[in-house]
Amino acid sequence: MFDELIKINVKPEPYEFYTAEELWTNEHTAQKMLEYHLDPSVEAASRNLKFINKSVEWIIDHFKLGGTSRVIDFGCGPGLYTSRIAQCGAKVTGIDFSENSLCYAKKYAHDNGLDVKYIQSNYLEYETDEMYDLIIMIMCDFTALSPSQRSKLLSKFSSMLKPDGSILLDVYSTNYYNLKEEQSKYELNSMDNFWSKNDYYCFVNTFKYSDENLILDKYTIYEKSDTRVVYNWYQCFSIESIKNEFCSSGLKITEFYSDVAGSIFDIKTNEFAIVAQRK
């Protein structure tokens, strides 16, 4: 048991492990994530319904979306944004890992007569010749990726943008990094049996990496007959660091907001949104 506890509490190197697909391809956790997405009172997987509606209204107005617009959502989940944006007449595409979430999104689009194309894929590997007026990536998904993954994704975004197209995404700020504390804890059947329908103990280690402004939540899940580890990374950005990262990929940030609903930028916010275009 002592050796197991040592393994649980080992702090990995930054981005040493990447397990994002675990949340979306494991049958049980994928269903739990869908439930979280669709529960308007829970903000674990998506924001509350009031905010989403406000956000979509701002996006449609700010980017002048309409019948000739082409929009793509990276990490679309069950289509909470894609389905609403499509209602303005825009031609919308959504990409996601989760078959579960996309089944819901496709049915909703079909039942409501919406023009949305859904693609089940790892968006880091997705390739297309289509060009878009707007690329969105919402709920700080960008911050879960390693520097090399982010660079690859931004290059992909650049190649998919129309000459006057825009990127909208949100990230965690260095304020968020400063607020988080390192901790170690464990719990029986944590998060309402999120990790398994069977009994399990979940050990959670939160690590901070000061040189990178990086946070890791490491989940070690022990069931009676199985053990697995899930790593959730949170890259936190300053204004300068996000500018430099986009600049290195041939993109320029043109606007800053406190959120993807267009709230006026506040330097003290724990998250912020950016709009970027090609240089």
Secondary structure by P-SEA (a helix, b strand, c coil): caaaaaaaacccccccccccccccccaaaaaaaaaaaaccccccccccaaaaaaaaaaaaaaacccccbbbbbcccccccccccccccccbbbbbbccaaaaaaaaaaaaaaccbbbbbbcccccccccccccbbbbcccccccccaaaaaaaaaaaaaacccccccccccccaaaaaacccccccccccccccccccbbbbbbbbbbbccccbbbbbbbbbcccccbbbbbbbbbbcaaaaaaaaaaaccccccccccccccccccccccbbbbbccc
